[in-house]
Amino acid sequence: MTRSFRAFLCASTLASLAACAAPSPATPPAPPPVPDRPLGDGGVSPFYQPPAAVPAEAGQMIRTETIQGLKLPDNADHAERILYTSISGVGKEEPVSVSGQIIFPKGTPPKGGWPVIAWEHGTTGIADVCAPSWRGYFSRDRAFLDHWLGAGFAIVASDYQGLGTPGPHPYLMYKPEAYSVLNALRAALKHYPDQLRNRIVLVGQSQGGGAALGTGWMAPRYAPDLHILGVVATGVVTDFAPTAHPKHPPMTRSNTESPHMAAGFEILTDEGSKQSLHPGQDMDADMTEKGHDLSRQARQFCLGDLFRYTDSHDITTANMFTAGAAPEDPAYVQAFTIPNAHFSVPVLVGTGLADGEAGISQQYNAVAAMCDAGTHVTWVQYHGLTHNGAVNPSANDSVPFALGLLKGKAPKSTCSTLKPLGHEEEPTPGIKWNN
């Protein structure tokens, strides 16, 4: 009888004896666990590592490199990743390193250099790998930035303190955001004097909408050397300190975001802002196992992943804390709230009336506070558009607004016709990014 090939292999060498055993389904080895990243640090290139001694003077360029491998807007000529000096907006105002990028438009710079848009990005996460200069922009934001490049603006975009660089990211805290943006502008103008002009419009969406307002408020106090012409803020997430007798009483705050989405945002506040404000404190002490799990995810991954995780694991703000809700932190409320609503430059606010993330009542309250404080505000409302959906249509108003500011003109204030909003609208179907 002829021996089978399998039998021959079994008999031929001692090493093959294991093959003679009865066959069993192969089980792939479990992937090694991903190591935790305290404070969300790590996962980026050595470019983001600050020098051993950070220069004391803020607004100085530490290093630059040409960005390779990221999809840029169509009207971009090239982009430079930057690392520069700033000061911490939390605790002692000590020197820190912050990362970001500069996107240059195609063509030859005009005499004096390109005017500048300081793009203040929306929520990406608190982990270093979520820094836009490292991971790139979502298609929505890339399309939005393309409008500005096509209009002849260069873009200076800070990642904000603690995103990309070591340390926690003080999520939604206006002062560290403002310091980061203003010092990015200083560093960029000094490093590219022939290409960039000190004529600047602050532009931001969502977290960045609040950051743009915080930056606009801080600019004359901290960086009067920068020529800030105005502010564009869409999907605004911010608060102003209340006044005693407002002409326009605030609306009741409301959000229609899902409980799972709310948990994703809440964990960023805990792992970013509260960790910044209370270094060394166990931020997970009041959390359930679901909360502990989500905390670890937030230190590893970015916003979209967190939303998918809270959905698939049924994590909500009600079940991630032992008491059923996040304990209030007065220090965070103070760090989030801009002290007053008076701006010395014109402000354009864009609000999608189907915005279930930032909430339309909160955006009305921000506009009302600025109007009551005597700020020149133009408020544009977009029917049927969501938090995401309003971003690119708003360029039809914000780009002409900025071009007008360059010529010394601003659209008429809408404060005289300000009225409270009704219910949030349903999103209009068939519009790109209008989810």
Secondary structure as the mmCIF struct_conf table of DSSP 4:
data_model
#
loop_
_struct_conf.conf_type_id
_struct_conf.id
_struct_conf.beg_label_comp_id
_struct_conf.beg_label_asym_id
_struct_conf.beg_label_seq_id
_struct_conf.end_label_comp_id
_struct_conf.end_label_asym_id
_struct_conf.end_label_seq_id
HELX_LH_PP_P HELX_LH_PP_P1 THR A 2 SER A 4
HELX_RH_AL_P HELX_RH_AL_P1 PHE A 5 SER A 12
HELX_RH_3T_P HELX_RH_3T_P1 LEU A 14 CYS A 20
BEND BEND1 ALA A 21 ALA A 21
HELX_LH_PP_P HELX_LH_PP_P2 ALA A 22 PRO A 23
HELX_LH_PP_P HELX_LH_PP_P3 PRO A 28 ASP A 36
HELX_RH_3T_P HELX_RH_3T_P2 PRO A 38 GLY A 40
BEND BEND2 GLY A 43 VAL A 44
HELX_RH_3T_P HELX_RH_3T_P3 PRO A 46 TYR A 48
HELX_LH_PP_P HELX_LH_PP_P4 GLN A 49 PRO A 51
BEND BEND3 ALA A 52 ALA A 53
BEND BEND4 ALA A 56 GLY A 59
STRN STRN1 MET A 61 THR A 66
BEND BEND5 GLY A 69 LEU A 70
HELX_LH_PP_P HELX_LH_PP_P5 LYS A 71 PRO A 73
TURN_TY1_P TURN_TY1_P1 ASP A 74 ASN A 75
STRN STRN2 ALA A 76 ILE A 87
BEND BEND6 GLY A 89 LYS A 92
STRN STRN3 PRO A 95 PRO A 105
BEND BEND7 LYS A 106 GLY A 107
HELX_LH_PP_P HELX_LH_PP_P6 THR A 108 PRO A 110
TURN_TY1_P TURN_TY1_P2 LYS A 111 GLY A 112
STRN STRN4 TRP A 114 GLU A 120
BEND BEND8 ILE A 126 ALA A 127
HELX_RH_3T_P HELX_RH_3T_P4 ASP A 128 CYS A 130
HELX_RH_AL_P HELX_RH_AL_P2 PRO A 132 ARG A 135
HELX_RH_AL_P HELX_RH_AL_P3 SER A 139 GLY A 150
TURN_TY1_P TURN_TY1_P3 ALA A 151 GLY A 152
STRN STRN5 ALA A 154 SER A 158
TURN_TY1_P TURN_TY1_P4 GLN A 161 GLY A 162
BEND BEND9 LEU A 163 GLY A 167
TURN_TY1_P TURN_TY1_P5 TYR A 171 LEU A 172
HELX_RH_AL_P HELX_RH_AL_P4 TYR A 174 HIS A 191
TURN_TY1_P TURN_TY1_P6 PRO A 193 GLN A 195
STRN STRN6 LEU A 196 GLN A 205
TURN_TY1_P TURN_TY1_P7 SER A 206 SER A 206
HELX_RH_AL_P HELX_RH_AL_P5 GLN A 207 TYR A 222
TURN_TY1_P TURN_TY1_P8 PRO A 224 ASP A 225
BEND BEND10 LEU A 226 LEU A 226
STRN STRN7 ILE A 228 THR A 234
BEND BEND11 GLY A 235 GLY A 235
STRN STRN8 ASP A 239 PHE A 240
BEND BEND12 ALA A 244 HIS A 245
BEND BEND13 LYS A 247 HIS A 248
HELX_LH_PP_P HELX_LH_PP_P7 PRO A 249 ARG A 253
HELX_RH_AL_P HELX_RH_AL_P6 PRO A 259 LEU A 268
HELX_RH_PI_P HELX_RH_PI_P1 THR A 269 LYS A 274
HELX_RH_AL_P HELX_RH_AL_P7 GLN A 275 LEU A 277
BEND BEND14 HIS A 278 HIS A 278
TURN_TY1_P TURN_TY1_P9 PRO A 279 GLY A 280
BEND BEND15 GLN A 281 GLN A 281
TURN_TY1_P TURN_TY1_P10 MET A 283 ASP A 286
STRN STRN9 MET A 287 MET A 287
HELX_RH_AL_P HELX_RH_AL_P8 GLU A 289 ALA A 298
TURN_TY1_P TURN_TY1_P11 ARG A 299 GLN A 300
BEND BEND16 PHE A 301 PHE A 301
HELX_RH_AL_P HELX_RH_AL_P9 LEU A 303 SER A 312
TURN_TY1_P TURN_TY1_P12 HIS A 313 ASP A 314
TURN_TY1_P TURN_TY1_P13 THR A 317 ASN A 319
BEND BEND17 MET A 320 MET A 320
STRN STRN10 PHE A 321 PHE A 321
TURN_TY1_P TURN_TY1_P14 THR A 322 ALA A 323
BEND BEND18 GLY A 324 ALA A 325
HELX_LH_PP_P HELX_LH_PP_P8 ALA A 326 GLU A 328
HELX_RH_AL_P HELX_RH_AL_P10 PRO A 330 PHE A 336
STRN STRN11 THR A 337 ILE A 338
BEND BEND19 PRO A 339 PRO A 339
BEND BEND20 SER A 344 VAL A 345
STRN STRN12 VAL A 347 GLY A 352
TURN_TY1_P TURN_TY1_P15 LEU A 353 ALA A 354
BEND BEND21 GLY A 356 ALA A 358
HELX_RH_AL_P HELX_RH_AL_P11 ILE A 360 ASP A 372
TURN_TY1_P TURN_TY1_P16 ALA A 373 GLY A 374
STRN STRN13 VAL A 377 TYR A 382
TURN_TY1_P TURN_TY1_P17 HIS A 383 GLY A 384
TURN_TY1_P TURN_TY1_P18 HIS A 387 ALA A 390
HELX_RH_AL_P HELX_RH_AL_P12 VAL A 391 LEU A 406
TURN_TY1_P TURN_TY1_P19 LYS A 407 GLY A 408
HELX_LH_PP_P HELX_LH_PP_P9 PRO A 411 SER A 413
HELX_RH_3T_P HELX_RH_3T_P5 CYS A 415 THR A 417
BEND BEND22 HIS A 423 HIS A 423
HELX_LH_PP_P HELX_LH_PP_P10 GLU A 424 THR A 428
TURN_TY1_P TURN_TY1_P20 PRO A 429 GLY A 430
TURN_TY1_P TURN_TY1_P21 LYS A 432 TRP A 433
#
